[in-house]
Amino acid sequence: MESDQDPYLPSTLDSPSSSPSDTSWDSDSEWRPLLPPGRAHLIPVEILSEIFLFAMKGDDDEYVNAEAVDLMLVCRHWRAVMLLTPGICCDLTIRESTQKEAVREAIRRKWLLDVSIKIDSETVREDFNADDFHVCLIAAAEVASRWRTLSIRSFPLSEGQSAVQIVQPLERLESFTLFTEGHSLGNFFEPLMTAITTTATPSLTKMVLGDPNAVLYLAQPACLHIFHSLETLEIWLSTRTTAPADILPHLQRLDTFTAYRLHLPIYPPDASLPLIQTLKTLFLKSVSVQWMAGRVFPALGECSIKFPHHIDTITLQPVTMPSCTDLEYESNDLRPLACFHHPPLARLGVKCGQWSVWRGNAQLVALCPIFTAQSLTYLHLSVQCSEWLLVEILRLVPTLTTLFLVLASPHALSEAFFLAFVATASNAGSPSEIVGPPGQTRPRLCPSLLNLYLGFKRWLRVPEKSVLIPVLGDIVSSYHPKHSFELALRFGGYAQEWSVGGPVESFHDDSEDGEYFIGMSSQHGIIPLVSDETTLSLDFPFKEAEYLLARRPVSIDCLLTLHQLVELRTGDTQGILPITPPHDLPLFRTLKVLDTRNTHPLFLANQTFHKLKRCRVYCSEEDLNLSQGQLIEMPFCTRLDINHLTLLATIKLPLICELGVSLNHPNSSMIWGKHIATNANLSGLKLLHVHDWYQGADLIEILQSLPVLQDLILGNCSDLDENFFGALGPMGGNGTFVLKWPTGKDLIPRILCPMLEHLFIEGMDPTGKPELIAVLNEVVTVRSICGSPLKRFTFAQFRSKPGSKLILIGKDGRFAMEKVILARHAGPFELDI
């Protein structure tokens, strides 16, 4: 007889262990040991097993396999106890690539098994080994008595294979799921169904069936007892079976019942149906509701009925649901919904497929008693109707906190309807049937609203959406604080969702949520919309967007449709923008602001940005070939922040005033003098921000080409010496400081940055260098005496939080140093793009 002992276990379970001591936390907030250190192994194995079982149960009472692994890694003793604790459960998944050795290893332990078979016969690879799969199935069947759950979601064709017999009783089986996706289980079907119906115990409380053959098999008189113990039954069929399944009288303990396209027989009014007393959750679609007519469901709390069969019986014999708080009803005829009596509803969903407003009005009017008698907090409404009627319906439910409206046509609801959510008085020149006559005060719709969702089958036409978006922004800003109120637009069901925000002054990303941010202008500011889409493609609904911030890719097809884009920002992920866009891309003609953090230089090459005024471009490529002559035209750009000097050398900037750049190229001075000074008009540059630079670069030579520079910000500077700072002072022919400021145009170029007002240096502390302080004293003092516009030097450190800055001040021939502690959120300088 083969031993069940694990070869890695100790010979006895009560042998000493190096397990850490057990401790607990008492009310006095002190550690109190349960056992002396090193004596945890003295806990009896039976108690330790019960502790392990309790620890591995989640909130939903399902075993957590990851917990089992963690506990087994503590020590050999715990591993031994775990492996010999029969109540523990582990997953056994059989796929097309599963090896028989893995199955045998899983079943060698004494644990319960959650068996899952997932193989699709249509997509199975050519190297699929049917014999190996058959061996795996046989091995799993040999321990069927330890199956806790069995789930068959797909199955390979099994012609030619011998039948797999399930000999052991399914005495531990709690859940059974079968979806064959239209394929047959072959010769495994009969043994499986036989085992389910003859050996399963009342422990089987959940069954999910997606196979019509299985439904008909279990509906046979000899098998109906299997339904007695069920607490959850789900039947999902793609087509109705030809024969009815007479199973309702045998559902004695059912708590949750879901049935799609299930063919039920006609039951007499006095038929005994125990599930009526036990049901708490009911979902029916394309299923007869005749069995519900005239019945009282005392425990039913959640009910969903879609396209019911034999609904006329409900009209003649109403249904009573005294405990139902959540009701969903979908049909082309809503009138039977009024025959569901006495539900204390908190949530109601109604969908009607009537194609005209007057038909939808008649359907909705029939439901007025339901709205009047309820205290609804959630309403999902998809009925084509007049907006005045919709307003009156919503006035009947002032307690709503969540409203979901599905609009059947692009112009279903006008601006006046949405103004009813904002306005408390009508001051317009003409009366409105929704808001009211001028001067009349009316309460706004749904004053307690926290969530408003609008579902569109297709988006509006341009004249309508240009009016609607600003009104939606006003709704958001007029209700509750931003963190507690949400307004979202949904397209194609739940395929796309965009959250609408209140008006903002500028379009900068201050949120960590969302992958795409768009904005449209209104008289109160920019209305932002946020989405978590994975990509922005051609079906993007807001073609009129003026602002776009993307953290994920934007397709060329989408960019070609954006003809009004004035501001484009991207995250720091590569590939958000296409590498080689077409020259007729509309944004090249419309953009005024571009901020892209990780873009390929070819996106810009040979392009002309006709209206661009502010731009930040950070590229991932190290170098560009300056000999290719791929110039980038930015005729109106006044502010540019760029990280690559070679890319800057290819941009024509006739109006540049503020520039941020990295001088980290070994030939920075040459590139600046030969290319940048040629392509850019540096005579008007008033601000220069140097992110960092190559130590060998001649910064002084570059500054000599900037005659009107007023602000100079140097980042990552730790190696500046007295020679650099000394060059900022007015020098005479003998190399000494001049105390009189030069006059005359011919003398101004001899002085480095004669119009400089502020010098800001980051990452440097001069206080530890006496020789540097002496030079700074001379420069600041002399420039002050001579009448230079330079007012102060500032040195800032951000390494410690909070950082600090040192200000050197020259006034009336005196030199002073002032140290200021920075705010915690302070950081290095960055051009505002």
C-alpha positions in Angstrom: 0.0 0.0 0.0 1.4 3.4 -1.0 2.1 5.6 1.9 0.4 9.0 2.0 3.3 10.5 4.0 4.8 13.6 2.4 8.5 12.9 1.9 9.3 16.5 3.1 7.3 16.0 6.4 9.0 15.3 9.8 8.5 11.8 11.1 6.1 13.0 13.9 3.9 16.0 14.1 4.7 16.9 17.7 8.4 17.2 17.2 10.1 20.5 18.4 10.0 23.3 15.9 11.8 26.6 15.4 8.4 28.3 15.0 8.3 31.9 16.3 6.4 32.3 19.5 2.7 33.2 19.4 1.7 36.6 20.8 -1.4 38.7 21.0 -2.3 42.3 21.6 -4.2 43.0 24.8 -6.3 45.9 25.9 -3.4 47.6 27.6 -1.5 47.9 24.3 1.2 45.5 25.4 2.4 42.2 23.9 1.3 39.3 25.9 2.8 35.9 24.9 0.3 33.0 24.6 3.1 30.5 25.1 6.6 30.7 26.2 9.1 31.5 23.4 9.9 28.4 21.3 6.9 26.4 22.6 4.3 27.1 19.9 4.6 23.5 18.8 2.9 22.4 22.0 -0.5 23.5 20.7 -2.4 20.3 19.9 -2.5 19.5 16.2 -6.3 19.4 16.2 -6.5 22.9 17.6 -3.8 24.2 15.2 -5.8 22.7 12.3 -8.9 24.5 13.3 -7.0 27.8 13.6 -5.6 27.3 10.1 -9.1 26.6 8.7 -10.5 29.7 10.4 -7.6 31.9 9.2 -8.0 30.9 5.5 -11.7 31.8 5.3 -12.4 35.1 3.5 -15.3 37.5 4.0 -17.3 35.5 1.6 -16.5 32.2 3.4 -14.3 31.0 0.5 -10.9 29.5 1.2 -7.9 31.6 0.2 -5.2 29.5 -1.3 -2.6 32.2 -0.9 -3.0 32.0 2.9 -2.3 28.3 2.8 1.0 28.9 1.0 2.0 31.6 3.6 1.2 29.3 6.5 3.2 26.4 5.0 6.3 28.6 4.7 6.5 29.3 8.4 8.1 26.0 9.5 8.2 22.3 8.9 5.7 21.6 11.7 3.1 24.0 10.3 3.6 22.6 6.8 3.0 19.1 8.1 -0.2 20.2 9.9 -1.4 22.0 6.8 -0.9 19.1 4.5 -2.7 16.7 6.8 -5.7 19.0 7.5 -8.5 17.7 5.3 -10.7 20.8 5.4 -8.3 23.0 3.5 -9.1 23.6 -0.1 -6.9 24.2 -3.2 -7.4 24.9 -6.9 -7.0 22.2 -9.5 -7.3 23.8 -12.9 -7.0 21.5 -16.0 -6.2 23.4 -19.2 -4.9 22.3 -22.6 -1.3 22.6 -21.3 -1.8 21.0 -17.9 0.6 18.1 -17.3 -0.5 14.9 -15.5 2.3 15.3 -13.0 0.9 18.6 -11.8 -2.5 17.0 -11.3 -1.1 14.1 -9.4 0.9 16.4 -7.2 -2.2 18.4 -6.3 -4.4 15.4 -5.5 -1.6 13.7 -3.4 -2.5 16.0 -0.5 -5.6 15.4 1.6 -7.1 18.8 0.8 -10.5 19.5 -0.8 -10.3 20.5 -4.4 -11.9 23.3 -6.5 -11.8 21.6 -9.9 -12.0 23.8 -13.0 -11.8 22.5 -16.6 -11.1 25.3 -19.1 -10.4 24.0 -22.6 -11.9 25.4 -25.8 -12.2 22.8 -28.6 -12.3 25.5 -31.3 -9.2 27.4 -30.3 -7.1 24.4 -29.0 -3.6 24.4 -30.4 -2.3 21.7 -32.8 0.0 20.4 -30.1 -2.9 19.7 -27.7 -2.5 16.1 -26.4 -5.9 14.6 -26.0 -4.4 11.5 -24.3 -2.7 13.7 -21.6 -5.9 15.6 -21.0 -7.8 12.2 -20.6 -5.2 11.1 -18.1 -5.6 14.3 -16.1 -9.3 13.9 -16.1 -9.1 10.3 -14.9 -6.7 11.4 -12.1 -9.1 14.1 -11.0 -12.0 11.7 -11.1 -10.2 9.3 -8.8 -10.5 11.8 -6.0 -14.1 13.0 -6.8 -15.0 12.5 -3.1 -12.8 15.5 -2.3 -14.3 17.8 -4.9 -15.7 20.9 -3.2 -16.6 22.7 -6.5 -16.6 21.6 -10.1 -16.6 24.1 -12.9 -16.6 23.1 -16.6 -16.5 26.2 -18.6 -15.4 24.7 -21.9 -14.5 21.2 -23.1 -12.6 19.6 -26.0 -14.3 17.1 -28.3 -13.7 13.7 -27.0 -14.5 11.3 -29.8 -12.5 8.1 -29.6 -11.7 8.5 -25.9 -13.0 5.9 -23.4 -15.6 7.1 -20.9 -14.3 8.6 -17.7 -16.1 7.0 -14.8 -16.7 8.8 -11.5 -16.7 6.0 -9.0 -16.3 7.9 -5.7 -19.4 9.7 -4.3 -19.5 13.5 -4.6 -20.1 13.8 -0.9 -18.2 17.1 -0.5 -19.5 18.9 -3.6 -21.0 22.3 -2.8 -21.1 24.0 -6.2 -21.5 22.7 -9.8 -21.0 24.9 -12.9 -21.4 23.6 -16.5 -21.0 25.7 -19.7 -20.2 23.8 -22.8 -20.5 26.7 -25.3 -22.6 24.7 -27.7 -20.2 21.7 -27.6 -20.9 18.2 -26.3 -19.2 16.6 -23.3 -19.2 13.4 -25.4 -19.0 10.2 -23.4 -18.2 12.2 -20.2 -21.7 13.7 -20.0 -23.6 10.5 -18.9 -21.1 9.6 -16.1 -21.0 13.2 -14.9 -24.8 13.6 -14.7 -25.2 10.2 -13.1 -22.7 11.1 -10.4 -24.3 14.4 -9.8 -27.8 13.0 -9.4 -27.0 9.8 -7.5 -24.0 10.6 -5.2 -24.3 14.3 -4.5 -25.5 15.2 -1.0 -27.5 18.1 0.4 -24.1 19.9 0.6 -24.7 20.8 -3.1 -26.3 24.2 -2.7 -25.2 26.0 -5.8 -25.7 25.1 -9.5 -24.9 27.1 -12.6 -26.0 25.6 -15.9 -25.4 26.9 -19.4 -26.1 23.6 -21.2 -29.7 22.9 -22.4 -29.0 19.1 -22.3 -28.0 19.3 -18.7 -31.1 21.2 -17.8 -33.4 18.6 -19.5 -31.5 15.7 -18.0 -31.8 17.1 -14.5 -35.5 17.9 -15.1 -36.3 14.2 -15.5 -38.5 12.9 -12.7 -35.8 10.5 -11.4 -33.3 13.5 -11.0 -35.5 16.2 -9.6 -34.4 15.5 -6.0 -31.1 17.2 -6.9 -32.9 20.6 -6.7 -34.2 20.1 -3.2 -31.0 21.4 -1.4 -30.2 24.2 -3.9 -29.9 27.7 -2.5 -28.6 29.3 -5.7 -29.7 28.2 -9.2 -28.5 30.0 -12.4 -29.6 28.8 -15.8 -28.2 30.7 -18.8 -29.4 29.4 -22.1 -28.8 30.9 -25.6 -32.0 29.3 -26.9 -35.1 27.9 -25.3 -35.5 24.2 -24.9 -38.3 22.5 -26.8 -39.6 20.7 -23.7 -40.5 22.6 -20.5 -38.4 22.1 -17.4 -40.8 21.4 -14.5 -38.4 22.2 -11.7 -40.0 25.0 -9.6 -42.0 22.7 -7.3 -38.7 21.0 -6.3 -36.8 24.2 -5.3 -37.4 23.9 -1.5 -34.5 26.1 -0.2 -33.8 28.4 -3.1 -32.5 31.8 -2.2 -31.3 33.1 -5.6 -32.9 32.2 -8.9 -31.5 33.4 -12.3 -33.0 32.1 -15.5 -32.4 33.2 -19.1 -34.6 31.7 -21.8 -35.7 28.9 -19.5 -38.9 27.1 -20.8 -41.3 26.6 -17.8 -44.6 24.9 -17.8 -47.9 26.5 -17.0 -48.6 26.0 -13.3 -52.2 26.0 -11.8 -53.0 28.7 -9.3 -52.9 26.2 -6.4 -49.6 24.6 -7.3 -47.2 24.2 -4.4 -44.1 26.2 -5.1 -41.9 26.4 -2.0 -39.4 28.8 -3.6 -42.1 31.6 -3.3 -41.5 31.6 0.5 -37.6 31.4 0.4 -36.6 33.6 -2.7 -34.6 36.7 -1.9 -33.1 37.4 -5.3 -34.8 36.8 -8.7 -33.5 37.5 -12.2 -35.7 36.5 -15.2 -35.1 37.2 -18.9 -37.4 35.8 -21.6 -39.0 33.5 -19.0 -42.6 32.9 -18.2 -43.9 34.8 -15.1 -47.2 33.0 -15.1 -46.2 31.1 -12.0 -45.8 34.4 -10.1 -49.4 35.6 -10.7 -51.4 36.1 -7.6 -48.6 35.1 -5.3 -47.0 36.8 -2.3 -43.2 36.7 -2.1 -42.5 37.6 1.6 -38.7 37.5 1.4 -38.0 38.7 -2.1 -35.8 41.8 -1.9 -34.2 42.1 -5.4 -36.2 41.4 -8.5 -35.3 41.8 -12.2 -37.7 40.9 -15.0 -36.9 41.4 -18.7 -39.1 40.6 -21.7 -41.4 38.3 -19.6 -43.6 35.7 -21.2 -47.3 35.4 -20.2 -47.2 38.9 -18.6 -51.0 39.2 -19.1 -51.5 36.9 -16.1 -49.8 39.5 -13.8 -52.3 42.1 -15.0 -55.2 39.8 -14.0 -53.6 38.6 -10.8 -51.2 41.1 -9.2 -48.0 40.1 -7.5 -47.3 41.2 -3.9 -43.6 41.8 -2.9 -43.7 43.4 0.6 -39.9 43.2 1.1 -38.7 44.2 -2.4 -36.4 47.2 -2.4 -34.8 46.7 -5.8 -36.9 46.2 -8.9 -35.8 46.2 -12.6 -38.3 45.8 -15.4 -37.8 45.9 -19.1 -40.5 45.4 -21.7 -42.2 47.2 -24.5 -45.3 47.3 -22.3 -44.7 48.9 -18.9 -48.3 48.8 -17.7 -48.0 45.4 -15.9 -45.3 46.9 -13.7 -48.1 48.8 -11.9 -49.5 45.4 -10.9 -46.5 44.6 -8.6 -48.1 45.6 -5.3 -46.6 47.1 -2.1 -42.9 47.0 -2.8 -41.0 49.5 -0.6 -38.7 50.4 -3.4 -35.4 52.2 -2.9 -34.0 51.3 -6.4 -36.1 51.1 -9.6 -34.9 50.5 -13.2 -37.4 50.8 -16.1 -36.6 50.3 -19.8 -39.2 50.5 -22.6 -38.5 50.0 -26.3 -41.4 52.1 -27.6 -40.2 54.1 -30.6 -42.2 57.3 -30.4 -42.7 60.0 -27.7 -46.5 59.7 -27.5 -46.3 55.9 -27.0 -43.6 56.3 -24.4 -45.7 59.0 -22.6 -48.6 56.6 -22.3 -46.3 53.9 -20.8 -44.7 56.3 -18.3 -48.0 57.9 -17.1 -49.2 54.4 -16.1 -46.3 54.2 -13.6 -47.1 57.5 -11.8 -48.6 55.6 -8.8 -45.3 53.7 -8.3 -43.3 57.0 -8.2 -45.8 58.7 -5.9 -45.8 55.9 -3.3 -42.1 55.4 -3.1 -39.0 56.9 -1.5 -36.7 56.1 -4.3 -33.0 56.8 -4.0 -31.9 55.2 -7.3 -33.7 55.5 -10.6 -32.6 54.1 -14.0 -35.0 55.3 -16.7 -34.8 54.4 -20.4 -38.2 55.5 -21.9 -38.6 57.8 -24.8 -41.0 60.5 -23.6 -41.6 64.3 -23.5 -39.2 66.2 -21.3 -42.0 68.0 -19.5 -43.4 64.7 -18.5 -40.0 63.5 -17.3 -39.6 66.6 -15.2 -43.0 66.0 -13.5 -42.0 62.4 -12.8 -38.7 63.5 -11.3 -40.5 66.0 -9.1 -42.4 63.0 -7.6 -39.1 61.5 -6.3 -37.2 64.3 -4.4 -35.3 61.7 -2.4 -33.3 60.5 -5.4 -29.5 60.4 -4.9 -28.7 58.5 -8.2 -30.4 59.1 -11.5 -29.5 57.3 -14.8 -31.2 58.5 -17.9 -30.8 56.7 -21.2 -31.6 59.0 -24.1 -33.1 57.2 -27.1 -32.3 60.0 -29.6 -29.6 62.7 -29.8 -32.1 65.5 -29.2 -34.3 63.8 -26.6 -33.6 66.4 -23.9 -33.0 70.1 -24.4 -31.0 72.7 -22.6 -34.2 73.8 -20.8 -34.5 70.3 -19.2 -31.0 70.3 -17.7 -31.4 73.9 -16.5 -34.2 72.6 -14.2 -31.4 70.9 -12.2 -29.6 74.2 -11.8 -32.1 77.0 -11.6 -34.2 77.9 -8.6 -35.8 80.9 -10.3 -36.6 81.9 -13.9 -35.2 85.3 -14.8 -35.3 84.8 -18.6 -37.1 87.1 -20.9 -39.6 84.5 -21.8 -41.4 81.9 -19.7 -40.3 78.3 -19.8 -42.7 75.4 -19.4 -40.0 73.6 -17.4 -38.3 76.3 -15.3 -41.5 78.4 -15.0 -42.5 82.0 -15.8 -40.1 84.9 -15.1 -39.6 85.6 -11.4 -41.3 82.5 -10.3 -39.3 80.4 -7.8 -39.4 76.6 -8.3 -37.4 74.0 -6.5 -34.7 72.4 -8.5 -35.1 68.8 -9.7 -33.7 66.1 -7.4 -32.2 68.4 -4.7 -30.5 65.4 -3.0 -28.8 64.1 -6.1 -25.3 62.8 -5.8 -24.9 60.9 -9.1 -26.3 61.8 -12.5 -25.6 59.5 -15.4 -26.7 60.2 -19.0 -26.5 57.3 -21.5 -26.4 58.1 -25.2 -26.8 55.7 -28.0 -25.1 58.2 -30.2 -23.7 61.7 -29.4 -25.4 65.0 -30.2 -25.2 67.1 -33.3 -22.8 70.1 -33.1 -25.3 72.9 -32.3 -26.8 70.8 -29.5 -23.7 69.5 -27.8 -22.0 73.0 -27.9 -24.9 74.1 -25.6 -25.3 71.0 -23.5 -21.8 70.6 -22.2 -21.6 74.1 -20.5 -25.0 73.4 -18.9 -23.7 70.1 -17.5 -20.7 71.8 -16.1 -23.1 74.3 -14.3 -25.0 71.4 -12.8 -21.8 69.9 -11.3 -20.7 73.3 -9.8 -24.2 74.1 -8.5 -24.9 70.8 -6.6 -22.4 69.6 -4.1 -18.6 69.8 -3.6 -16.7 68.1 -6.4 -15.7 65.1 -4.2 -19.4 64.2 -3.5 -21.2 64.8 -6.7 -20.6 63.0 -10.0 -22.1 63.6 -13.5 -21.1 61.1 -16.2 -21.9 60.5 -19.9 -22.0 57.0 -21.1 -22.0 55.8 -24.7 -22.8 52.4 -26.1 -24.1 51.1 -22.8 -21.1 51.0 -20.5 -18.5 50.9 -23.3 -17.4 54.5 -22.7 -17.9 56.7 -19.7 -16.8 60.3 -19.3 -17.2 62.2 -16.0 -18.1 65.9 -16.3 -16.5 68.4 -14.0 -17.4 72.0 -13.0 -15.8 74.9 -14.9 -12.0 75.5 -14.3 -9.8 78.4 -15.2 -6.9 76.4 -16.7 -6.5 72.9 -18.0 -3.7 71.4 -16.0 -3.7 67.9 -14.7 -4.1 68.0 -10.9 -5.7 64.5 -10.6 -4.3 61.0 -10.5 -7.6 59.6 -11.8 -8.4 59.1 -15.4 -6.5 58.3 -18.6 -7.9 61.1 -20.8 -9.0 64.6 -20.0 -10.8 66.8 -22.5 -12.2 70.2 -22.1 -14.6 72.6 -23.9 -14.9 76.3 -23.3 -17.9 78.0 -21.7 -18.7 81.5 -20.4 -17.7 80.3 -16.9 -14.5 78.6 -17.8 -13.3 75.2 -19.2 -15.6 72.2 -18.7 -13.4 69.1 -18.1 -14.4 65.6 -19.0 -12.4 62.6 -17.7 -12.3 59.0 -18.9 -10.5 55.7 -18.1 -10.5 54.5 -21.7 -7.5 52.4 -22.7 -7.1 54.2 -26.1 -8.6 57.2 -27.8 -9.7 56.1 -31.2 -12.1 57.0 -34.0 -15.3 56.4 -31.9 -14.2 59.2 -29.6 -17.5 61.2 -29.2 -16.2 64.7 -28.5 -14.8 65.8 -31.8 -15.4 69.4 -30.8 -12.9 69.1 -27.9 -10.6 72.2 -27.5 -8.4 70.7 -24.8 -6.9 67.2 -24.5 -4.7 65.6 -21.9 -3.8 62.0 -22.7 -2.0 59.5 -20.6 -2.5 56.7 -23.1 -2.2 56.5 -26.9 -4.3 58.7 -29.2 -4.8 57.2 -32.7 -4.2 59.1 -35.9 -7.8 58.6 -36.9 -8.9 60.4 -33.7 -6.4 63.2 -34.2 -7.7 63.8 -37.7 -11.2 64.5 -36.4 -10.1 67.1 -33.8 -10.5 70.4 -35.8 -10.8 72.7 -32.8 -8.0 71.6 -30.5 -6.1 74.5 -29.0 -4.3 72.8 -26.1 -2.7 69.3 -26.2 -0.9 67.7 -23.2 0.4 64.2 -22.9 1.8 62.0 -20.1 5.3 60.7 -19.8 4.6 57.4 -21.5 6.1 56.9 -24.9 3.9 56.2 -27.9 0.9 58.4 -26.9 1.4 60.5 -30.1 2.1 58.9 -33.5 5.8 59.0 -34.6 5.2 60.2 -38.1 1.8 62.0 -38.4 0.4 63.3 -41.7 1.1 66.9 -42.6 -2.6 67.7 -42.8 -3.2 66.9 -39.1 -5.6 69.7 -38.0 -3.8 70.3 -34.7 -0.8 71.8 -36.5 -3.1 74.6 -37.6 -5.1 75.0 -34.4 -2.8 74.3 -31.4 -1.9 77.2 -29.1 -0.4 75.1 -26.3 1.5 71.9 -26.7 3.0 70.0 -23.7 4.3 66.5 -24.5 6.6 64.7 -22.2 7.8 61.7 -24.1 7.4 62.2 -27.8 9.5 61.1 -30.8 11.2 64.0 -32.5 9.8 62.8 -35.9 6.3 63.9 -34.7 7.6 67.5 -35.0 10.0 67.2 -37.9 9.2 69.5 -40.9 5.9 70.6 -39.4 4.6 74.2 -39.1 2.6 75.1 -36.0 0.7 78.1 -37.3 -0.8 79.3 -34.0 1.4 77.7 -31.3 2.3 80.2 -28.5 3.5 77.9 -25.6 5.3 74.6 -26.0 7.0 72.0 -23.9 8.6 69.0 -25.7 10.6 66.3 -23.9 11.9 63.7 -26.3 13.4 60.3 -25.6 15.9 60.3 -28.5 19.4 61.1 -27.5 20.6 62.9 -30.6 19.3 64.3 -33.9 21.2 64.7 -37.2 21.4 68.4 -37.6 22.6 68.0 -41.2 19.2 66.8 -42.4 17.7 70.2 -42.2 14.3 69.1 -40.9 13.3 72.5 -39.6 10.2 73.0 -37.3 8.3 76.3 -37.8 6.8 78.0 -34.7 6.2 81.6 -36.0 4.2 82.7 -32.9 5.8 80.7 -30.1 6.9 83.0 -27.2 7.5 80.4 -24.5 9.3 77.1 -25.1 10.6 74.4 -22.7 12.7 71.6 -24.3 15.1 69.0 -23.0 17.3 68.3 -26.1 19.6 71.0 -27.4 19.8 69.4 -30.9 16.0 69.4 -31.2 16.0 73.1 -30.2 18.5 73.7 -33.0 15.9 72.6 -35.6 13.2 75.0 -34.5 12.6 78.5 -36.0 11.5 80.9 -33.2 11.2 84.5 -34.4 9.3 85.7 -31.3 10.8 83.6 -28.5 10.7 85.4 -25.1 11.0 82.6 -22.5 13.1 79.5 -23.0 13.9 76.4 -21.0 16.6 74.0 -22.3 19.2 71.4 -21.3 22.8 72.3 -22.3 24.0 68.7 -21.6 25.6 68.3 -25.1 29.4 68.4 -25.2 29.2 70.9 -28.1 26.6 73.1 -26.5 28.4 76.4 -27.3 28.9 75.4 -31.0 25.4 74.3 -31.5 24.0 77.4 -29.8 26.1 79.8 -31.9 25.8 77.9 -35.2 22.2 76.7 -35.2 20.1 78.1 -32.4 21.3 81.7 -32.7 20.6 81.4 -36.4 17.1 79.9 -36.3 15.8 81.7 -33.2 15.6 85.5 -32.7 17.4 85.7 -29.3 17.3 89.5 -29.3 14.0 89.3 -27.5 14.8 86.5 -25.0 14.0 87.8 -21.5 14.0 84.5 -19.5 16.3 81.5 -19.8 15.9 78.4 -17.7 18.8 76.0 -18.0 17.7 72.5 -16.7 21.3 71.2 -16.6 24.4 71.4 -18.6 27.6 69.6 -19.7 30.4 70.6 -17.4 32.6 71.5 -20.3 30.0 73.8 -21.9 30.8 77.5 -22.0 27.7 79.0 -20.4 29.3 82.5 -20.4 29.7 82.4 -24.2 26.0 81.5 -24.6 24.9 84.3 -22.2 26.8 86.8 -24.3 24.2 86.3 -27.1 21.3 87.4 -24.8 21.4 91.2 -24.6 17.9 91.7 -23.0 17.8 88.7 -20.7 16.1 89.6 -17.4 15.7 86.3 -15.6 18.2 83.5 -15.5 17.4 80.2 -13.7 20.1 77.6 -13.5 19.2 74.1 -12.3 21.3 71.2 -11.0 24.2 73.6 -10.4 26.8 72.5 -7.9 30.1 73.2 -9.7 29.8 77.0 -10.5 32.9 78.8 -9.4 34.0 82.4 -8.8 35.0 82.8 -12.4 31.5 82.4 -13.6 30.0 84.8 -11.0 32.8 87.3 -11.6 32.0 87.5 -15.3 28.6 88.9 -14.3 30.2 92.1 -12.9 31.1 95.1 -15.0 34.8 94.7 -15.8 37.3 97.3 -16.9 40.1 96.8 -19.4 42.5 95.9 -16.5 40.2 93.1 -15.3 38.8 95.0 -12.3 35.3 95.9 -11.5 34.0 99.3 -12.8 31.9 101.3 -10.5 30.2 103.4 -13.2 27.6 101.7 -15.4 28.6 102.0 -19.2 26.5 104.2 -21.4 25.9 104.1 -25.1 24.7 101.3 -27.3 28.2 100.3 -28.3 29.2 99.5 -24.7 26.2 97.5 -23.7 27.3 94.2 -25.4 30.6 94.2 -23.5 28.7 93.5 -20.3 27.3 90.0 -19.6 23.4 90.2 -19.6 23.3 93.9 -18.8 19.4 93.8 -18.3 19.5 90.9 -15.8 17.2 91.5 -12.9 17.0 88.0 -11.2 19.4 85.2 -11.0 18.0 82.0 -9.5 20.4 79.0 -8.9 19.1 75.6 -7.8 21.1 72.9 -6.1 23.9 75.0 -4.7 24.8 76.4 -1.3 27.6 79.1 -1.4 27.8 79.6 2.4 30.6 77.0 2.8 32.8 78.7 0.2 34.4 82.0 1.6 36.1 82.8 -1.7 32.8 82.5 -3.5 31.0 84.7 -1.0 33.7 87.4 -1.6 33.1 87.4 -5.3 29.3 87.5 -4.9 29.7 90.4 -2.5 31.7 92.3 -5.1 29.3 91.5 -8.0 26.1 92.3 -6.1 27.4 95.5 -4.5 29.1 96.9 -7.7 26.0 96.2 -9.9 23.9 97.9 -7.3 26.1 101.0 -7.1 26.3 101.2 -10.9 22.6 101.3 -11.3 22.2 97.8 -12.8 18.7 96.4 -12.8 20.0 93.3 -11.0 18.3 93.2 -7.6 19.2 89.8 -6.1 20.8 86.4 -6.4 18.9 83.5 -5.1 20.3 80.0 -4.2 17.8 77.3 -3.5 18.1 73.8 -2.0 15.3 71.1 -2.3 17.1 68.0 -1.0 15.7 68.2 2.5 12.0 68.9 3.2 11.3 71.6 3.7 14.0 73.2 1.5 15.5 76.6 1.9 16.7 79.5 -0.3 19.4 82.0 0.3 18.9 85.5 -1.1 21.8 87.9 -1.7 20.7 91.5 -1.7 22.6 94.6 -2.9 21.1 97.9 -1.8 22.7 101.3 -1.4 26.2 99.8 -1.8 25.6 97.2 0.9 25.6 93.4 0.7 23.2 91.3 2.7 22.2 87.6 2.9 18.7 86.4 3.8 17.8 82.7 4.3 14.2 81.7 3.8 12.6 78.3 4.6 10.5 77.0 1.6 7.1 75.5 1.8 6.9 71.7 1.8 5.4 71.6 -1.6 8.1 73.9 -3.1 10.1 72.4 -6.0 12.5 73.3 -8.7 11.5 75.9 -11.2 9.5 74.9 -14.3 8.2 77.1 -17.1 4.4 77.4 -17.0 3.2 75.8 -20.2 
